[in-house]
Amino acid sequence: MKIKFIISILICGLLMSSCKEEKIIKEKKNFSVIIEGIFEKNDKIQVFYLIAGDVWKDDNSVSMPVYASKEMQKIVVEFPEKVVPENIRVDLGFNPTQSNVTIKNISVKYKAKIINGDFEKYTKYFYPNEFVTWDPNYFGYKLNVINDKYDPFLMGNDELAIQLVKITE
């Protein structure tokens, strides 16, 4: 009888102590860019962030490898903490044999707020440079080599800059 009583006290004690355990979820306080697309060849994406009083430069960028796939893949690029971008540029790769890419989404997230670019809404916030053209046959972007140069990217526009200010408020 004493053993049953002691065991039941121990079980109750364990249950009470486990109920007091709290999980603390730390909210991320850095910007991230979510890119969903199809890249049929191995490559690297580089996302630049423009900060106040600076220019576009490699020091203000984050690179991520992209592995060849005919399936849609999600690439999440995390900016360093305390970086508050005024604008964003997404370089679509360095592999000149990557002739086409399909982009479904480019969204920007900060804390619980998001600039939603899913289902091609990103075209409202980004425009392609001369190395990127729309290919209606492929129904995606064609990446071009021009004068032996290859630098395809999507540049954030004024609307993106406005939205970046709004999500930090």
Backbone as a ProteinNet text record, in pm:
[ID]
protein_1_A
[PRIMARY]
MKIKFIISILICGLLMSSCKEEKIIKEKKNFSVIIEGIFEKNDKIQVFYLIAGDVWKDDNSVSMPVYASKEMQKIVVEFPEKVVPENIRVDLGFNPTQSNVTIKNISVKYKAKIINGDFEKYTKYFYPNEFVTWDPNYFGYKLNVINDKYDPFLMGNDELAIQLVKITE
[TERTIARY]
82	0	86.6	194.1	282.2	352.2	387.1	456.1	365.3	237	142	125.4	121.1	106	228.9	347.4	471.4	481.8	447	452.2	353.3	232.2	133.1	177.4	244.1	297.1	405.4	493.9	600.3	542.3	442.6	379.2	313.6	241.8	178	283.3	392.2	499.7	560	582.2	636.7	539.2	411.8	310.9	303.6	309.4	301.7	423.8	541.2	662.4	667.9	614.9	617	515.7	410.1	310.8	366	460.8	518	621	664.1	765.4	706.5	773.2	726	822.9	767	849.9	855	974.9	992.5	1030.5	945.5	971.1	1025.5	1146.9	1212.8	1173.9	1118.5	1079.1	1204	1214.7	1329.2	1315.1	1426	1423.9	1507.9	1523.7	1597.3	1508.7	1546.2	1474.2	1512.4	1417.4	1447	1372.9	1433	1373.1	1344	1219.7	1177.3	1160.6	1233.3	1227	1180.3	1075.7	1030.2	1044.7	1116.8	1138.5	1191.4	1205	1262.2	1393.1	1499.4	1632.8	1679.4	1690.8	1719.7	1867.5	1952.7	2096.6	2147.6	2253.3	2314.9	2361.5	2339.5	2373.4	2385.3	2390.3	2397.6	2313	2229.2	2150.8	2220.5	2223.7	2281.9	2177.7	2144.6	2046	2118.7	2108.6	2171.9	2069.9	2117	2032.9	2101.6	2024.3	2074.9	2040.8	2142.6	2117.9	2144.2	2087.9	2093.7	2236.6	2254.4	2383.1	2488.3	2450.1	2547.6	2511.9	2593.4	2570.9	2560.5	2516.9	2510.9	2652.9	2681.1	2814.1	2804.1	2904.4	2905.4	2899.6	2957.5	2953.7	2810.9	2721.5	2581.2	2497.4	2537.3	2463.3	2476.6	2386.4	2388.4	2371.7	2458.3	2452.5	2404.3	2331.7	2280.9	2298.8	2342.6	2349.7	2209.4	2195	2069.7	2104.6	2033.9	2061.2	1960.8	2010.3	1929.4	1806.1	1692	1567.1	1464.5	1382.5	1270.8	1144.9	1160.9	1050.9	1068.5	958.4	960.3	1034.3	1126.4	1197.8	1191.2	1195	1188.9	1327.9	1374.3	1505	1480.4	1526	1508.9	1645.8	1655.2	1779.9	1762.4	1839	1831	1934.5	1889.7	1983.5	2040.9	2159.2	2213.6	2120.2	2126.3	2043.3	2079.3	1982.3	1994.4	2010	2004.6	2006.2	1863.7	1846.3	1715.8	1733.5	1692.8	1717	1623.8	1679.4	1597.5	1548.1	1623.1	1584.4	1653.7	1606.5	1658.1	1676.5	1782.4	1809.6	1835.1	1771.7	1787.6	1862.3	1988.2	2066.6	2027.1	1986.5	1930.4	2033.1	2159.9	2258.3	2385.9	2482.4	2615	2648.5	2564.5	2589.3	2533.1	2619.7	2568.8	2498.9	2510.2	2436.7	2294.5	2263	2126.2	2046.7	1979.7	1916.3	1776.4	1708.9	1572.6	1553	1469.7	1423.9	1276.3	1207.8	1068.8	1064.7	1008.3	994.4	845.7	806.1	666.8	647.9	753.5	737.1	869.7	864.1	971	898.9	908	845.1	952.9	921.4	1013.2	942.5	1011.1	951.8	1035.6	966.9	1031.9	941.3	991.6	913.7	788.3	670.6	547.5	486.7	552.5	498.8	564.2	487.3	538.6	493.4	583.2	548.6	528.6	404	369	388	480.4	504.7	464.4	384.4	346.1	253.8	253.2	171.9	198.3	326.6	375.6	339.8	294.1	271.5	403.4	514	645.7	674.6	609.2	634.3	588.9	508.5	467.6	583.1	677.8	786.1	924.7	941	1072.1	1060.8	1165.6	1170.6	1301.6	1300.4	1420.9	1516.7	1645.7	1742.6	1751.5	1845.6	1853.1	1894.2	1947	1987.5	1871	1755.4	1638.5	1521.3	1469.6	1353.8	1247.2	1124.3	1012.6	1007.3	994.8	986.5	848	757.2	621	613.5	710.4	710.4	745.8	839.9	881.9	789.1	723.2	640.1	725	835.3	929.4	1029.4	1135.6	1237.9	1348.6	1392.4	1509.2	1625	1735.5	1853.8	1952.8	1997.1	2074.5	2218.9	2307.8	2444.7	2445.1	2493.4	2498.8	2642.2	2700.9	2840.5	2935.8	2921.1	3004	2990.4	2882.3	2857.3	2729	2726.3	2610	2586.1	2478.3	2446.9	2295.2	2217.4	2071.4	2025.6	1944.7	1888.9	1754.3	1682	1555.6	1578.3	1552	1577.5	1447.7	1456.6	1341.5	1311.6	1182.4	1142.3	1096.8	1041.3	997.1	886.4	798.3	689	745.8	849.4	913.7	974.7	1041.5	1102.2	996	879.8	770	723.5	707.1	661.3	765.1	893.8	998.4	990.3	959.6	943.1	820.6	710.9	586.3	601.6	674.9	682.4	776.9	855.4	942.3	874.4	760.1	689.2	616.9
-118.6	0	125.3	124.5	240.2	261.1	150	159.5	224.9	186	245.5	394.8	430.6	570.1	651.7	597.9	667.5	682.6	576.2	582.3	685.4	689.5	787.3	930.1	951.5	1084.1	1124.1	1029.1	1057.8	1091.6	1016.6	1041.7	1179	1211.8	1344.4	1454.7	1433.5	1532.6	1553.9	1445.7	1457.1	1528.6	1496.9	1562	1711.3	1747.1	1888.8	1965	1904.8	1975.5	1987	1888.9	1896.9	1998.2	2024	2122.1	2263.7	2283.9	2416.8	2451.7	2353.5	2376.6	2462.8	2573.2	2662.5	2660.1	2661.9	2669.8	2815.6	2866.2	3003.4	3000.7	3061.8	3069.5	3208.9	3212.8	3338.9	3385.8	3505.4	3561.2	3608.4	3568.3	3611.7	3760.4	3830.9	3975.2	4015.9	3924.2	3959.2	3939.1	4006.3	3992.8	3860.9	3803.9	3687.6	3703.4	3648.2	3650.1	3505.5	3478.9	3344.2	3343.1	3253.5	3242	3100.6	3090.2	2959.5	2956.8	2856.1	2849.7	2715.8	2703.5	2584.2	2624.8	2559.7	2579.9	2442.8	2425	2292.2	2255.7	2348.7	2321.8	2374.3	2313.3	2361.5	2505.5	2585.9	2727.1	2786.3	2916.6	2988.8	3114.2	3139.4	3262.5	3356.4	3483.8	3584.7	3693.8	3724.3	3827.8	3944.4	4059.7	4181.7	4262.9	4333.5	4427.2	4563.1	4666	4802.3	4865.4	4912.5	4977.2	5126.9	5203.3	5349.1	5399.3	5489.2	5552.8	5464.7	5351.5	5260.3	5232.3	5152.4	5113.6	4961.7	4909.4	4764.9	4710.5	4614	4553.3	4413	4331.9	4192.5	4179.6	4275.8	4270.1	4273.5	4333	4342.9	4243	4116.9	4013.3	3880.2	3790.1	3653.9	3560	3458.1	3361.5	3226.5	3158.1	3024.2	2934	2809.8	2717.2	2674.3	2647.9	2597	2468.5	2362.9	2233.1	2205	2148	2121.4	2039.3	2084.2	2011.8	2059.6	1967.1	2004.1	2031	2019.7	2045.9	2184.1	2243.3	2371.7	2354.4	2443.7	2438.4	2574	2569	2690.2	2717.9	2839.9	2883.6	2999.5	2984	3089.3	3150.8	3280.3	3353.6	3446.2	3421.1	3499.4	3611.4	3735.4	3846.4	3846.6	3906.4	3918.3	4001.9	3976	4053.6	4200.9	4283.7	4430	4492.9	4413.9	4469.4	4510.3	4637.5	4688.7	4739.2	4658.8	4696.6	4806.1	4893.8	4993.3	4937.6	4839.7	4774	4638	4553.1	4415.7	4383.8	4308.7	4262.1	4112	4035.6	3890.5	3852.7	3810	3759.7	3614.9	3584.6	3453.5	3346.2	3377.7	3273.2	3319.6	3227.6	3252.1	3152.6	3051.8	2946.1	2988.4	3026	3073.2	2964.7	2838.1	2732.7	2718.7	2791.3	2794.6	2886.9	2831.9	2915.8	2963.4	2889.9	2926.4	2903.7	2986.7	2963.2	2999.4	2931.3	2964.2	3017.2	3134.6	3193.4	3202.5	3144.1	3148.8	3252.4	3272.9	3355	3418.7	3546	3613.3	3695.8	3650.6	3720.8	3766.9	3871.3	3924.1	3917.8	3862.3	3846.1	3918.4	3985.3	4049.5	4031.1	3963	3924.9	3852	3900.2	3832.4	3893.7	3994.4	4062.6	4008	4013.6	3960.1	4046.2	4065.2	4122.9	4002.1	3973.8	3849.5	3861.7	3784.2	3783.2	3652.3	3572.7	3441.1	3454.6	3351.6	3345	3465.6	3492.5	3597.3	3739.2	3758.9	3894.7	3969.3	3894	3956.1	4049.1	4028.6	4114.3	4258	4276.6	4410.8	4481.7	4403.9	4458.8	4448.3	4363.5	4340.9	4352.1	4405	4409	4346.2	4280.1	4212.5	4310.2	4276.3	4355.3	4300.8	4352.8	4316.9	4172.2	4102.8	3963	3865	3919.5	3837.5	3880.4	3787.4	3817.1	3709.3	3749.7	3655.3	3567.2	3437.5	3341.3	3277.5	3321.2	3267.6	3118.7	3066.5	2923.8	2840.1	2887.2	2817.9	2852.5	2964.5	3023.4	3047.2	3112.5	3148.1	3245.5	3266.7	3361.3	3292	3358.8	3315.4	3401.1	3335.4	3405.3	3414	3534.4	3558.9	3600.3	3560.3	3611	3723.8	3841	3956.4	4008.1	4014.5	4060.2	3986.1	3855.5	3767.9	3796.9	3860.9	3888	3817.6	3777.5	3704.8	3754.3	3829.1	3882.8	3901.5	3791.1	3804.9	3834.5	3938.6	3966.8	4035.6	4030.8	4101.5	4209.1	4333.2	4448.1	4494.3	4522.5	4578.6	4718.1	4750.2	4881.7	4972.2	5088.2	5183.9	5126.5	5045.4	4984.6	4891.8	4814.9	4728.8	4814.3	4923.3	5011.7	5065.5	5101.1	5149.3	5039.2	4918.2	4805.5	4766.4	4777.4	4747.9	4843	4969.3	5066	5028.5	4991.2	4957.6	4838	4735	4616.6	4635.3	4743.1	4768.9	4859	4916.1	5004.7	4928.2
0	0	0	81.5	87.5	-47.8	-116.1	-243.7	-347.3	-351.4	-445	-416.4	-290.2	-249.8	-292.8	-269.4	-304.7	-457.1	-530.7	-677.4	-729.7	-672.7	-719.5	-686.6	-574.8	-540.4	-641.6	-674.5	-771.5	-908.7	-951.4	-1081.7	-1083.2	-975.6	-966.5	-967.6	-898.3	-895.3	-1033	-1105.6	-1240.6	-1334.1	-1322.1	-1406	-1377.3	-1250.4	-1212.5	-1263	-1252.8	-1296.3	-1448.1	-1519.1	-1665.6	-1716.1	-1643	-1683.2	-1672	-1582.8	-1563	-1669.9	-1746.9	-1849.3	-1960	-1990.4	-2095.1	-2211.2	-2328.4	-2446.6	-2490.5	-2504.4	-2547.7	-2695.6	-2776	-2918.8	-2947.2	-2993.3	-3020.3	-3160.2	-3168.1	-3296.9	-3371.2	-3496.2	-3576.4	-3604.5	-3587.2	-3606.5	-3726.7	-3820.9	-3941.4	-4063.8	-4170.6	-4296.8	-4363.1	-4434.4	-4517.5	-4650.1	-4753.6	-4887.1	-4923.5	-4961.2	-4999.8	-5151.2	-5216.7	-5362.1	-5394.6	-5475.2	-5521.8	-5673.2	-5721.9	-5865.3	-5909.6	-6040.4	-6101.5	-6166.7	-6124.2	-6179	-6226.3	-6355.5	-6410.4	-6408.2	-6367.1	-6356.7	-6222.6	-6173.4	-6050.3	-6069.8	-5967	-5977.6	-5838.1	-5833	-5706	-5718.8	-5619.8	-5615.6	-5518.7	-5555.8	-5467.5	-5449.9	-5324.3	-5294.7	-5227.8	-5292.5	-5242.2	-5163.6	-5062.7	-4990.2	-4990.4	-5023.5	-5024.8	-4890.9	-4820.6	-4691.3	-4705.1	-4613.4	-4618.4	-4635.5	-4731.3	-4753.6	-4816.7	-4874	-4932.9	-5078.8	-5144	-5283.7	-5290.1	-5405.5	-5426	-5423.9	-5337	-5331.4	-5272	-5302.7	-5257	-5104.7	-5033.4	-4886.4	-4833.1	-4909.3	-4869.1	-4948.2	-4940.6	-5011.7	-4938.6	-4973.1	-4920.7	-5039.6	-5047.6	-5157.6	-5106.2	-5191.3	-5159.2	-5280	-5258.8	-5371.8	-5413.4	-5541.4	-5595.3	-5668.8	-5636.7	-5697.2	-5808.4	-5914.6	-6032.8	-5997.9	-6048.9	-6027.9	-6129.3	-6174.2	-6260.8	-6178.7	-6047	-5953.3	-5890.5	-5848.9	-5780.5	-5648.4	-5618.9	-5491.8	-5422.3	-5291.5	-5209.8	-5154.2	-5176.8	-5128	-5032.6	-4908.9	-4809.1	-4782.2	-4807.6	-4788.8	-4669.1	-4564.3	-4441	-4444.7	-4420.5	-4409.2	-4267.4	-4249.8	-4114.6	-4025.9	-3894.9	-3801.6	-3809.8	-3780.9	-3778.4	-3916.2	-4024.5	-4159.5	-4194.4	-4227.7	-4270.6	-4414.1	-4511.9	-4651.8	-4700.5	-4784	-4853.7	-4986.6	-5039.1	-5163.6	-5169	-5260	-5272.4	-5420	-5447.6	-5583.5	-5577.2	-5666.6	-5670.2	-5796.9	-5780	-5893.4	-5917.7	-6039.1	-6071.1	-6102.2	-6094.1	-6111.8	-6176.9	-6174.8	-6230.8	-6341.6	-6359.8	-6456.9	-6593.5	-6688.8	-6818.7	-6900.9	-6860.3	-6931.3	-6877.4	-6772.7	-6718.4	-6809.5	-6906	-7008.2	-6970.6	-6882.6	-6842.6	-6693.6	-6632.5	-6495.4	-6487.4	-6399.3	-6369.9	-6227.1	-6209.4	-6075.9	-6045.4	-5933.2	-5888.8	-5779.1	-5699.7	-5580.9	-5541.6	-5509.5	-5435.7	-5329.4	-5205.8	-5094.4	-4997.8	-4922.6	-4822.2	-4688.2	-4587.9	-4455.8	-4350.9	-4259.5	-4145.5	-4024.6	-3923.5	-3805.3	-3853.7	-3817.4	-3857.8	-3984.4	-4040.3	-4158.2	-4284.4	-4394.6	-4520.7	-4637.9	-4732.1	-4861.7	-4951.9	-4981.2	-5049	-5199.4	-5252.1	-5396.2	-5461.1	-5390.4	-5441.4	-5562.6	-5643.8	-5765.5	-5855.8	-5874.6	-5964.1	-5920.9	-5797	-5746.2	-5733.9	-5730	-5718.3	-5835.7	-5951.1	-6067.4	-6041	-5938.8	-5896.3	-5824.9	-5770.5	-5688.6	-5752.5	-5853.1	-5914.8	-6067	-6128	-6274.3	-6321	-6437.8	-6487.7	-6555.7	-6553.1	-6628.9	-6771.7	-6852	-6993.6	-7018.3	-6916.4	-6932	-6908.1	-6871.6	-6838.5	-6926.6	-7005.5	-7089.7	-7069.4	-7089.1	-7075.9	-7200	-7178.9	-7288.1	-7285.9	-7375.1	-7373.2	-7406.7	-7482.4	-7514.3	-7391.8	-7314.9	-7192.6	-7075.6	-7083.6	-6978.7	-6852.9	-6875.8	-6770.3	-6826.8	-6752.4	-6795.5	-6874.4	-6979.4	-7055	-7005.6	-6969.7	-6921.6	-7036.8	-7067.4	-7188.1	-7159.4	-7249.9	-7252.5	-7355	-7313.5	-7403.7	-7405.9	-7525.5	-7541.6	-7448.4	-7443.5	-7359.8	-7209.9	-7169.6	-7027	-6985.8	-6860.3	-6805.7	-6663.6	-6643.2	-6510.5	-6496.5	-6498.1	-6489.5	-6346.5	-6330.3	-6197.8	-6208.5	-6097.3	-6081.5	-5976.3	-6012.5	-5925.5	-5859.6	-5731.4	-5661.4	-5712.4	-5721.3	-5771	-5655.3	-5689.9	-5587.7	-5499.8	-5558.5	-5479.2	-5372.9	-5406.4	-5306.7	-5196.1	-5232.5	-5132.5	-5034.9	-5087	-5002.6	-4907.3	-4961	-4878	-4772.5	-4804	-4705.4	-4587.4	-4612.8	-4504	-4421.1	-4487.7	-4416.5	-4323.2	-4364.2	-4276.9	-4158.8	-4160.8	-4045.3	-3942	-3979	-3885.3	-3777.7
[MASK]
+++++++++++++++++++++++++++++++++++++++++++++++++++++++++++++++++++++++++++++++++++++++++++++++++++++++++++++++++++++++++++++++++++++++++++++++++++++++++++++++++++++++++

